[in-house]
Amino acid sequence: MAVEIERKYLVHGKPWQSQDKVKVTVIKQGYISKSPKHTVRIRVTEKKAMITIKGPTKGFSRAEFEYEIPYADGQELIKMCDGGLVDKTRYTFVDEHGQKWEFDEFRGINDGLIVAEIEVPSEDTPITIPSWVREEVTFDKRYTNVYISNHYISQDVAS
């Protein structure tokens, strides 16, 4: 079984702007199914489409099964998603401590919201917190993409 172990943070500014090697990906995603037991997500980027099934979160971990699907299928499936879509740009880089960070800058109703994520191999993996981290929001459900797809996050809360 595949397991995702992830931590989420709010950040000061746009840390990727001062990095040399940044991968940029434009993402549109939506949810075919959202329940306490699982989510089924469709994600379409400029080059590929994915379907992802995630189980419930326990601690920092949850089961995750992700598969590439034909691009045209992804384009059609995104139209079948319930609720709003998530429209974001993801910036990915490795920091000076060798940690890979992903920053999601949202558009649409949450324009300007930025959430940083780091995936780790185990729940007890130490993370060196960079100076641009404001606060951890791993357990705040408002910062999940499922929630963001249908709700406005006040910039007062996020800033």
Secondary structure by P-SEA (a helix, b strand, c coil): cbbbbbccccccccccccccbbbbbbbbbbbccccccbbbbbbbcccbbbbbbbccccccbbbbbbbbccaaaaaaaaaacccbbbbbbbbbbbccccbbbbbbbbccccccbbbbbbbcccccccccccccccccccccccccaaaaacccccccccc
